[in-house]
Amino acid sequence: MADWFLYVIETDGERLYTGITTDVTRRVAEHESGKGARFMRGRKTYRLRHQQKLGSRSLALKAEYAFKQLPRHRKLYWIGQGHIPFDTDSGKIAQGA
């Protein structure tokens, strides 16, 4: 079974987009070509800021939801740390910043 990843892309205007996939390179290419999430369409620049292997799709979905609930400053903090500490039992992300 394929591993699932959480990824974060920064777009023009410093907007953050968070998603999950089994192939980050393919998914980012899809976003850049205009396919995929509506949020990404029309954006001119992309920068992959973070990717993290999480294992199962279920865990990836929980991590994606938890990360999206964070305020921007905490998202940037965890991206800067290079690892998002996702607790698989509680379904939450550590407080940190």
C-alpha positions in Angstrom: 0.0 0.0 0.0 1.3 3.5 -0.9 2.4 6.0 1.7 0.4 9.2 2.0 1.9 12.6 2.3 0.8 15.9 3.7 2.1 18.8 1.5 1.9 22.6 1.8 2.4 24.9 -1.2 2.9 28.6 -1.0 1.4 30.6 -3.9 1.8 34.1 -5.2 0.4 36.5 -2.5 1.9 34.2 0.1 -1.2 32.0 0.3 -0.8 28.5 1.7 -2.5 25.5 0.2 -2.5 22.2 2.1 -3.3 18.8 0.6 -2.6 15.1 0.7 -1.4 12.7 -1.9 0.6 9.6 -2.5 2.9 11.3 -5.0 3.9 14.9 -4.1 5.8 15.6 -7.3 2.9 14.5 -9.5 0.4 16.5 -7.5 2.3 19.7 -7.5 2.7 19.3 -11.3 -1.1 18.9 -11.6 -1.6 22.1 -9.6 0.9 24.0 -11.8 -0.8 22.8 -15.0 -4.2 24.1 -13.8 -5.7 20.7 -12.9 -6.8 19.9 -9.4 -8.0 22.2 -6.7 -10.0 25.2 -7.7 -8.0 27.3 -5.2 -4.9 26.8 -7.1 -6.2 27.8 -10.6 -5.0 31.1 -11.8 -2.1 31.2 -9.4 1.2 32.1 -11.2 3.9 31.0 -8.8 4.2 27.9 -6.6 6.7 26.9 -4.0 6.5 23.5 -2.2 7.1 24.6 1.4 6.6 21.3 3.2 6.0 17.6 2.6 5.7 14.9 5.3 5.1 11.2 5.0 2.2 10.1 7.3 1.5 6.5 6.2 -2.2 5.8 5.8 -4.8 7.8 4.0 -6.8 8.0 7.2 -3.9 9.6 9.1 -3.2 11.9 6.2 -6.8 13.2 6.2 -6.7 13.8 10.0 -3.4 15.6 9.7 -4.7 17.7 6.8 -7.8 18.7 8.8 -5.8 19.5 11.9 -3.2 21.6 10.0 -5.9 23.6 8.2 -7.4 24.5 11.5 -4.2 26.3 12.7 -3.8 30.0 12.4 -1.3 31.1 9.8 1.5 31.9 12.2 1.4 28.4 13.7 1.4 26.9 10.2 4.5 28.9 9.3 6.1 27.9 12.6 5.7 24.2 12.0 6.8 24.5 8.3 9.9 26.3 9.6 10.5 23.4 12.0 10.6 21.0 9.1 8.2 18.5 10.9 4.6 18.8 12.0 4.1 16.8 15.2 0.8 15.1 14.5 -0.6 13.0 17.4 -2.3 9.9 15.8 -4.3 9.2 18.9 -5.8 12.6 19.5 -5.9 13.8 15.9 -4.3 17.1 16.9 -1.1 19.0 16.3 1.2 20.0 19.2 0.8 23.6 20.4 4.4 24.7 19.7 4.4 28.4 18.8 
